[in-house]
């Protein structure tokens, strides 16, 4: 099972996706967890409200979301457990699209277009894995890499 999580193609395509996602989510995660770049910090962030009533206790769900952003971003940067990180970020972005931004499309109006783009990138990485130059690929070795038809 662990080997399947690490399996990836030798493609270079996931690298820019991983790096851009990592940069975006390190910044946003650091705002929520560490209070960097004018962010609220962990204690203030988990005191907020969740977008859905079933998400109780709110502090737990918000804490998981904040940590998923920061830890997931670091994992993407390294290309380690890429699929796990992409899954966590996809869940966070799907919640943002449906629970927070739904009703408007454009991001400058508080809409979901930006969160939807990040969700799509997360899904792409969930499918492809870390690609070339990832710890996943190095740990899986050549036998752990997917073989694609030419």
C-alpha positions as CSV (number, residue, x, y, z in Angstrom):
1,X,0.0,0.0,0.0
2,X,2.7,2.5,1.0
3,X,4.6,1.6,-2.3
4,X,1.4,2.5,-4.3
5,X,1.3,5.9,-2.5
6,X,4.9,6.6,-3.5
7,X,4.6,5.3,-7.1
8,X,4.9,8.1,-9.7
9,X,5.8,8.7,-13.3
10,X,9.1,10.0,-14.4
11,X,7.4,13.0,-15.9
12,X,8.5,16.5,-15.3
13,X,4.9,17.9,-15.6
14,X,4.1,17.6,-11.8
15,X,7.1,19.7,-10.8
16,X,5.8,23.2,-11.5
17,X,2.4,22.2,-10.1
18,X,4.0,21.0,-6.9
19,X,6.2,24.1,-6.5
20,X,3.4,26.6,-7.2
21,X,1.0,24.7,-4.9
22,X,3.7,24.6,-2.2
23,X,4.4,28.3,-2.4
24,X,0.8,29.2,-2.2
25,X,-0.1,26.9,0.6
26,X,3.1,27.6,2.6
27,X,2.1,31.2,2.6
28,X,-1.5,30.6,3.5
29,X,-0.8,27.9,6.0
30,X,1.9,30.0,7.7
31,X,-0.6,32.8,8.1
32,X,-3.1,30.5,9.8
33,X,-0.7,28.4,11.9
34,X,2.2,30.8,12.6
35,X,0.6,34.3,12.2
36,X,3.1,35.1,9.4
37,X,2.4,37.8,6.8
38,X,-0.4,39.4,8.7
39,X,-2.2,36.2,9.4
40,X,-4.3,35.5,12.4
41,X,-2.2,32.7,13.9
42,X,-3.4,29.3,15.1
43,X,-5.2,30.3,18.3
44,X,-7.2,33.0,16.5
45,X,-7.9,30.9,13.4
46,X,-9.3,28.0,15.3
47,X,-11.6,30.3,17.2
48,X,-13.5,31.0,14.0
49,X,-16.5,29.2,12.5
50,X,-16.7,26.4,10.1
51,X,-18.7,26.7,6.8
52,X,-20.9,23.7,7.6
53,X,-23.0,23.0,10.8
54,X,-21.9,19.3,10.9
55,X,-18.3,20.4,11.4
56,X,-18.2,20.2,15.2
57,X,-16.1,21.0,17.2
58,X,-15.2,23.9,15.0
59,X,-11.7,24.2,16.5
60,X,-10.8,20.7,15.5
61,X,-11.9,21.1,11.8
62,X,-10.3,24.5,11.5
63,X,-7.1,23.2,13.1
64,X,-6.9,20.3,10.7
65,X,-7.5,22.6,7.7
66,X,-4.7,25.0,8.8
67,X,-2.2,22.2,9.5
68,X,-3.2,20.4,6.2
69,X,-2.3,23.6,4.3
70,X,1.1,24.1,6.0
71,X,2.2,20.4,6.3
72,X,0.7,19.5,2.9
73,X,2.6,22.3,1.3
74,X,5.9,21.2,2.8
75,X,5.3,17.7,1.7
76,X,4.5,18.9,-1.9
77,X,7.7,21.0,-1.9
78,X,9.7,17.9,-1.1
79,X,7.7,15.6,-3.3
80,X,7.2,13.3,-0.3
81,X,3.8,11.6,0.1
82,X,2.6,13.8,-2.7
83,X,-0.7,12.0,-3.1
84,X,-1.5,12.3,0.7
85,X,-0.7,16.0,0.6
86,X,-2.7,16.5,-2.6
87,X,-5.7,14.7,-1.0
88,X,-5.6,16.9,2.1
89,X,-5.3,20.1,0.0
90,X,-8.1,18.9,-2.3
91,X,-10.4,18.3,0.6
92,X,-9.6,21.8,2.0
93,X,-10.2,23.5,-1.3
94,X,-13.4,21.6,-2.0
95,X,-14.7,22.8,1.4
96,X,-13.6,26.3,0.5
97,X,-15.3,26.2,-2.9
98,X,-18.6,24.8,-1.7
99,X,-18.8,26.1,1.9
100,X,-17.1,29.5,1.7
101,X,-17.1,30.9,-1.8
102,X,-20.1,29.3,-3.6
103,X,-22.5,31.8,-5.2
104,X,-19.9,34.0,-6.9
105,X,-17.4,33.0,-9.5
106,X,-14.7,35.7,-9.6
107,X,-12.1,35.7,-6.8
108,X,-12.1,39.5,-6.7
109,X,-15.8,39.3,-5.7
110,X,-15.2,36.6,-3.0
111,X,-15.9,33.9,-5.5
112,X,-14.6,30.4,-6.0
113,X,-12.5,30.6,-9.1
114,X,-9.1,30.6,-7.3
115,X,-10.0,27.9,-4.9
116,X,-11.4,25.8,-7.8
117,X,-8.1,26.2,-9.7
118,X,-6.2,25.0,-6.6
119,X,-8.6,22.1,-6.2
120,X,-7.9,21.1,-9.9
121,X,-4.1,21.2,-9.4
122,X,-4.5,19.1,-6.2
123,X,-6.5,16.5,-8.2
124,X,-3.8,16.5,-10.9
125,X,-1.1,15.8,-8.3
126,X,-3.3,13.2,-6.6
127,X,-3.5,11.3,-9.9
128,X,0.1,11.8,-11.1
129,X,2.1,11.7,-7.9
130,X,5.3,13.7,-7.4
131,X,6.9,13.0,-10.8
132,X,10.6,13.5,-11.5
133,X,12.8,15.0,-8.8
134,X,10.5,13.9,-5.9
135,X,11.4,12.0,-2.8
136,X,8.5,9.7,-3.7
137,X,10.2,8.6,-6.9
138,X,13.5,8.2,-5.2
139,X,12.0,6.0,-2.4
140,X,9.9,3.9,-4.8
141,X,12.9,3.3,-7.0
142,X,12.5,2.3,-10.6
143,X,10.3,-0.6,-9.7
144,X,7.9,1.7,-7.9
145,X,7.4,4.0,-10.9
146,X,4.5,3.7,-13.1
147,X,5.1,2.5,-16.7
148,X,3.3,4.6,-19.3
149,X,2.9,3.6,-22.9
150,X,4.8,5.6,-25.4
